[in-house]
Amino acid sequence: MLKNPILKGFKPDPSILRVEDTYYIATSTFEWYPPINLFRSTNLSDWEQIASPIQHLDLRGLDSSCGIWAPNLSYHDHQFHIVCTVVETNRRRFKDPHNFIISAPSMEGPWTDPVFLNNSGWDPSLFFEDGTCYLINMLLDWRPDKNRFAGVILQELDLRKKCLVGDVHYLTAGTATGSTEAPNLYKHNGLYYMLLAEGGTEFGHQVSVLRSSSLIGPYEQSPCNPLIKSRSDDELQRAGHGSLVNTKDGRTYLAYLCSRSVDHAYSILGRETALAEVVWNSEGWPVLYPEGSHSPQLEVPSLPKAQEAPLVLHFDHIDHRMKTLREPLANCGVDVTSREGWLRIHGGNSLSSRARQHLMAISQETLEYQATTLLDFKPRSPWHMAGLLAYYNADNYFYAYQSTDDKKQPILGVVEMDNTAIRQVGEPIHLEISSPVYLRATVRDNSLIFSYSLDGIAFVDLHTEALDMRHLSDEYIQGNGFTGAMVGIGCQDLAGDGIHADFSHLKYERL
């Protein structure tokens, strides 16, 4: 049977869609590039990441956890559509959410350029009926004396002209749980059903259901609410933000976000994507199967077990799992052509910058792992750095780096950035030569140890103090924490005199 989560490590806000025999899921990427994670499957268990639908979108300068929020998938009249939000501001009352649409005849493209629709809120979705398309989104109210999560609105969308037309209809304020967002509309047996994410995306998150006999309401709340919500003792926490899909054989599944939290307090892996089977009860309301349950389950008995393989990136091509910050790989000094079989990163800004961060990373998918890379780097000063990192955002990361001391002798060191406070972890280790060196990150029991090797066999720890991975969690960091821990490689040129680092591979092993 299938084990949750199905998409592991920083893959939140799932929107699920079936077209004929293929299922698709889109998830948020925030400040990471390329924008929008896309996955496909033929059995709801084995998911393959495919190319992003957006290759050019300027996210430079955006705050951490801003950027791409909640892409939503739909298919109508032989066209795929994605509506999504670019959030530009992280200032509580103000988010500056810009909703846009892209379209394509195939999920593989070619996709149109993003077209702006509105900026009244976030989490847009589309609903089609009788040849008419409607845009739904949550409404943000900036006024200090109002409810910031102000409800759900709907407006007709002219797909040919890619613009909104007609009146804006206010559909609902949601339930008393509050923080109403992520509206999705479905029609079932002549009634309109609305799924909502409520309670905030922390540990009080949930999916609520409303319905109406009219598209524009009024909407009544399900007596079975919440459709899904984590209890304090559930292994999958923060369950919420869901969307529905029907299979060819008549089953219904809910894709939703969750987290595998450490001590029920720290979501190191960020928010992930899981599945649950849904049935319609005798009163016509969707409920989790088996009926009477609201809790997310680790297993989905009606679906087959997923196949898992070790994650190894050899840098002879670009892999869809590779992520950079705010800009495409090429703009982040990354190329796979300068040295055959290696990935070259030209030095950029510091890891704490909001622009020109020249690093490549993948999502941490398991609470325990070992990540190894081979680095070939010839630094000329302490202002040249390259290495292996465990990264959350610009203010929170652990970094095992190669550089030089003041006498230009090669060294290996470790630093921690802890909510903007930087510190050296232990004393740097001197190398006799700066020839290729293996760097390894090993995480067990929420603790990280960096080590190095000159032959790839015998590894020596770079520090004795265990680093606390809980510092790379949604809950520990200051400000919005919507992403999750990443594992990456990078190069910094803090002198601006030109330096690059070569990496032969990045191997991620589940322990």
Buried (B, 14 or more C-beta within 10 A) or exposed (E): EBBBBBBBBBBBBBBBBBBEEEBBBBBBBBBBBBBBBBBBBEEBBBBEBBBBBBEEBEBEEBBBBBBBBBBBBBBBEEEBBBBBBBBBEBEEEEBBBBBBBBBBEEBEBEBBEBBEBBBBBBBBBBBBEEEEBBBBBBBBBEEEEEBBBBBBBBBBBEBEEBBBEEEEBBBBBBBEBBBBBBBBBBEBEEEBBBBBBBBBBBBBBBBBBBBBEEBEBEBEBBEBBBBBBBEEEBBBBBBBBBBBBEBEEEBBBBBBBBBBBBEBEBBBBBBBBBBBBBEEEEEEBBBBBEEEEBBBBBEBEBBEEBEEEEBEBBBEEBBBBBBBBBBBBEBBBBBBEEBEEBBBBBBBBBBBBBBBBBBBBBBBBBBBBBBBBBBBBBBBBBBBBBBBBBBBBBBBBBBBBBBBEEEEEBBBBBBBBBEEEBEEBEEBBEBEEBEBBBBBBBBBEBBBBBBBBBEEEEBEBBBEEBBBBBBBBBBBBEEBBBBBBBBBBBBBBBBEEEBBBBBBBBBBBBE
